[in-house]
Amino acid sequence: MSKNVAILGLGLMGGSLGMALRNLTRDRPHVRGYARREETRDAALRDGVVDSVFDDPADCCVGADIVVVCVPVFAIEDVLRESLAGIEQGTVVTDVGSTKNALSEKAARLLARQGAIFVGSHPIAGSEASGIEAARADLYNNAVVVVTPNSDTPQSCIDDVYRLWASLGSRVRQMSALVHDELLARTSHLPHLVAAVLTRAVLRDDEADAFCGSGFLDSTRIASGTEDIWLDIVQSNREAILVELDVMRDELYALRALVAHGGDEDVRSYLRDARLKRLRMDDAGISAHE
């Protein structure tokens, strides 16, 4: 495990990472944290999220073995540029962004100037809540973390990032940035956008609010996520998301045709198929992390 870890951004993801690292019982690193807002830095120290805080990302990175960038997708490149003066040769830099393909090559080229190595990663863990006040030490425990190295990334650097997440109890998987973005468009980005559509369709006026039960609340919980983060995700993974929205459109048209013209057994079969697919996840012990 690294001796010094710098976390750039102390919201839900960065704050939870700091808590988890400081809770390690063996090989606990010194955790350095950068946050733009003074109140966030004060809270991070007060609540034991990090060992030390900085108001400059470059200062935070000095002496760090691993730097983890925990800011929205479109802010990552700017934060890396602001950090270059403090990132030393041989430093491994990773992130927690929900999309990887647009960033990976840019970040790798940017960091090569310092002799540092970028290894993208995406913890499939989170919440509709945001900010350091939502952080929790167990956020990454048992969560899947996808590591997305470039084709020329040194294996030792991939191993460093693997060990970082594995030390927190995460289940680490490796794939290319492109495959990651295509897969997450289907499993994460589409569900969020569908939850937004469902919310708008059901709550199209004030009359329905009082009649919504737990089914609606469970199905639309993730629509409460901040639009700023999700705008970045949509813009940075637009093509893959469009493919999945087309699949959803076709599925809705097929269901509409069944409701309008299908027999009882056709509708029953459609619903049974959906039920069995969903139960398959329960049987496999798959639990939600994002």
N, C-alpha and C positions, 0 to 999 in steps of 0.2 A: 504494500500500500504506500502511496506517496506520503512524503513528510509534510508537504505544504500544498494545500488546495485553495485556489482563488475562485470565488463565485462572483460573477458579474451579473447583478440583478438579484434582489432579495424579495421577490414576490412569493407567490404560492410555491412555484417549482424550486427557485433558488433557496428560499427560506426552509423548505422541507429538506432539501439536500444538506444544508448546513446542520440542521437538527440531527439528521440521520448520521452524518459523519461524526458529529460530536458525541453521539450516543454509542459509538463503537467501543467495545470493551478491550480490543487489542489493536495495535498498530493505528491508533487514532491520530490523524494528521492535525496539524495546525490549520484552522479554517479561517481564511481571510475573505471579507465580503465588501463588495462595492454596491452602493445605492445612491441614486441621484438625490433623493429627498432626505433631509436631515432627520425628519421624524422616523423614517424607515431605518436609518442607521442606528438611531437611539433605541428603537424597539428591538433591533437585532441583538444589540449588546445586552439590553435589559433582560431579554427572554432567553439568552444563552444560545442564540441561533448561530453565532460565529464567535471566534476568539478575538478578532480585531476588525475594524471597519475603516473604509476609505471613501473619500468624496471624489477621487480621481481613479478611473479604472486602470490606468497605467501603473500607478503606485500600488494598487491592489495586486497586480500581477508580478511584482518584483519578488524573485525568489521562489515563485510557485513552480512545482513540478507538473501540475495539471491545472489548467484553467477551464472552468465550465461556464459558458455563456448562457444565462437564463433570462433572456429578454425576448419580446415578440420577434417573429421571423424577419420582418423587414428592418428591424433595429440591430440585428446581429452584426451585419457588415460594418455599420457605423461604430458600434461599440468596439469591434476588433481594431478598427483604424485608430480609435482613441487610446487603445491599450498597447499599441505596438512598441512604444518606447520602453515599456516595462516588461515585455515578454522576451525571455532570454532564449538563446540558442538551445535546442533540444527540448524545449517545453512542449508538452502535448496539450492541444486545445480541443475541446469538444463543446457540445451545445445540447439543448433540450428541445429544439424546434420541431414542430409537427410536420414540416415539409423539408426535404433534403436536397433534391436535385438542383434547384436553382442556386443554392448556396454553396454546395460542396466544393466545386472547382474554384469559385471565386475566393472562398476562404483559404483554400490550400495555396493559391497563388499569392494572396496577400501575406500570409504568414511565412511563406518561403523566404521573404526578404529578411526575416529575423532568424532564419534557420529553425523555425518552429514547425510543428506538424499538426494538421487539422484532421480529426477523426470525428465525423458526424455521429450523433446518437439521438435517439428519440425515446424517452420513457413514455410508455402508453399508460400513463397515470395522471390523474388530475381531478378537477372538480369544476362545477359551475361557479364556485366562489373564486375570488382572486385576492391578491395582496398578502403581505407577510402575516397578517392576523389569521389567515386561513391555513397557514403552513402547519404541517404535522410530521412528526418524526417517522411514522410508518408508511408514508405515502408510496414509497418505492418498494416496500417489502412485498415480494411475490408478484410484482408487476413485470410485464414484459418490457425489456428495453432493446430496441433495434439499433445496432451499430452499423454504420454505412460508410466504410472506408472507400477511398478511391483505389483505382487499380494499382497505383504505385506506392500506396501507404506502407511503411515498414511494419512488419508483423509485431515487432516489440511495442510499437505505439498502439496498435490495435489491442494488444494484450493489456497494456496499461489501462485503457478505457474499459475493457472487459472487467478487469479486477475492481475498478472503481465501483461499477454498478453491482457486480456480484457480491461485493463486501456488504452491500445494503440489503441483500436478500432478493435482488432482482433476477429474473430469468432472461439471460442475454441471448439475442439472436443476431445473426449477421446477414445482410443482403446489400445489394447495390442501392444507391440513392434513387434511381429510376424505378426499380421494382418496389421499393418502399413507398414511394409517392403514389404509384398506381394502386397498391394494396390498401393504403390508408385512406385513399379517396373513397374506397368501397366500404371499409369497416369503421371509419371514424368521421370523415368529412360528410359523407352522404347522410348518416344518421343524424348529425347535428342539423343539417339543412332541412331534412325531412321533419325534424322536431319543430323547426321554425315555421315550416309550411303548415303543419298540423295545428300549431298554436294560433296562427293567423286565421286559419279556416274555422276553427271552433270558436275562437274569441273575436269573431268579426263584429260583434256588438256586445253591449254590456249585459244582455239578457241571459247569456249562457253561463256566466261565471259561477253563480251559486249552484249550478246543477252539474258541475264537473267533479267526478269522483277520483278515486286513487288511480284508476286506469289512465285517465288523461294526465294526471300529475306525474305518474311514473314515466309515461311515454314522452313527455315534453320537458323533463327536468333539465336536460342539457341545453335547451333553448335559452336558459337563463345566463349562459356564458356571455362574457363581454364581447360586444361586437367588434371592438378594436382588434383583438387577437384573431377573431374568426375572419375578419376582412383580409388580414395578412395571409391567412391560410388559403382562402378562396383565390386571391390574386396570384399567389405563388404556386398553386397547383390547379390552375384553371382547366387545362385540357383534360386531365384525368378526372376531375370532378364533373365536367360536361359529359363524359362517357357514362359515368354512373348515374347522372340525372336522366340521361336518355333511357337507361335500363329501368329506372324508377317510373318514368313516364309510360313505358311500354307495359310495365307490371300493373299500373293503375288502369290503363286502358283495358287490359285483359280482365281485371277484376270487374270493371264497370260493365263489360260485355256479359260476364257471367251473371251479375246482379240483374241486368236488363233482360237477358234472353236465355240464360242457362237454367237447367233443371235443378231440383233440390240436391240431387246427388253430385252435380258439378260443383255447386257452391260448397257442399259438405267436403268434397275431396280437396278443394283449394284450401279450406280452413284446416283440414286435417294435416295436409302437407306442411303448412306453416307451423302448426303446433308441434309436429314431430321434429322438424328442423330445430325449433327452439329448445325442445326437451333434450335434444342431442347434446347441446351445450351444458345443460345441467348434469346429464349423465357423465360427461367428461370432466366435471368439476371446474368448468370455466367460470370465473367470476369477473365482475366488471371492475375496471380501473380508471376508465375515462368516459 
